[in-house]
Amino acid sequence: MTRQTIATSDAPAAIGPYSQAIRTGDTLWMSGQIPLDPTTMQIVEGGIDAQAKRVFANMRAVLAAAGGTFDDVVKLSILLVDLGDFAKVNEIMAAEFKQPYPARSTYQVAALPRGSRIEVEAVAVLKPAAGAASTQTGWRETFDQTKGQ
């Protein structure tokens, strides 16, 4: 399995021993994004509204660096310090994603890094990299390859 590190200066640099995202084959595993401004590396001000918008902007930048968009996201995990922010985050997410929406889990947590109120991680399935052959086969291809044996 090959692992490709995805990094962009348009999203906050990692604040620990991790990558913004890792691509393995056609799957992108994105680390949790918090509402850090990528230039100042400070949490944005303005409450959950501003924080959620910044998180999705950071995610969009990492996806773009990997050659993807929100349309490629298949799973989100949202961590909130206050589930009272759930409705506002839904509203902001609905403005960023279109149907069919990704699968999603939402959790209330005791605290998040740097006093953030929200963190979101994602899994995306991207188009094959240019010049790369897909390593996935369906049942028919597998059958066709083995039926003559």
N, C-alpha and C positions, 0 to 999 in steps of 0.2 A: 504494500500500500504506500503510495506516495502522498506526502503531505506538503501543501503549498501554503506558506504564510501569506496572509492578506494584510496589508498595512496601507494607511493613507493619512496624510497630514490634514485632511479635511474632517477627520474625526479625532477625538481625544486620544493621545498616546496611552498605551497601557500603563496603569499605575502600580503594577506588580509583575510577577513572573508569569505572564500570559500574553497571548496574541490577540489583536482585534478580532481576527477570524482565522480559521484554518479550512482550506479546501481539500477534500479527499474525493477524487473522482469528480462526480457532478454534484456532490453534497457540500454545502457551506455551513460550517458550525461557527456561529457568531457569539463571541463573548458578550456578557451582559453590558449594556450601555447605560451609563448614568448621565444626567444632564450637565456634563462638563462642556464649557465652551472650549473648542479645540485650540483657540489662540491663547486664552488666558489660563486654561486648565482650572478654572473656578466654576463652581455650581452657578447656573444662571439664576437670577432673581426673578420673582414674579409668581411664586406659588406653583401649584400643580399644573396649571395651564401652560406656563412658560417652560416648566421642567419637562413635561410630556412632549411638547413640540420639539424641544432640543434633543431629547432622546431619539425621536423618530428621524430628525435631521441627521444625527450622528449615524444611525442605522442605515439611512439612505446612502450616506457617503461610503460606508464600508461595503455595502452591497454593490455600489457603482465600481469601487476599486476591484471587486471580484467579477465584474461584468454582469451583474444582476440588478434587479429592481424589486420593489415590494411584491410584484406579481409572482416572483419566484419563491416567496416565503411560504413554507408549509406548516410551520409550528412556531408559536410564540410562547414564552413564559414571561409573565409580568409580575413583578414584585412591588408591592405598595406598602408603605409604612402605615397608611390609613385606608382601609377599605371604603371609607367615606369618599375617597377620590375616584372610586370605580366608575361612576356615571360620567364624570368629566373625561377620564381616560378613554372610555368607550367612544365618546363624542369625537375626540381628537383622532383616535385610531380609525374611526369610520371615514374621516376626511382624508386619511393617508392610504387606506387600502380599499380595494374594490372586491365585489363578490366574484368568485367564492372566497370568503375570508379564510385565513389560515386557521388551523386548529389552535386552541389557546388554553392555557391554564393561568389563573391569577391567584396570587397568594398574598396574605398580609404577613409582614415580617416585623421583627422588633426594631431593626435598624438597618440602614444601608450605608455604603462608604460615603465619607465626606458629608454626611447629613442629608443626602439625597432623599427625596420622597418617592422616587420611582427608579426601577431598573428593569430593562427588557432585554432578553436574549432571544435568539432566533436560529432556526434551521431553515435553510433554503436549498432547493434543488435547481441547479443552474444548467444552462445549455452546455453541451460538451465544449471544452476549450478548443480553440481553433487548431485544426490539424489532428485533434485527438479522436481516436475511435472509441465509441462507447464500449465499455467492458460488460455491460448488462445484456443479457439475452433473455428472450421470453421462452416459454415452455416449448413452442414449436421449433425454435432454432436449436434448443438443446436436444429435442427429440430427433430432428433431422440429422444432427451431428452424430448421434449414437445408434440410429436404427440400422446402419449398415455393419455394425460390429458384431 
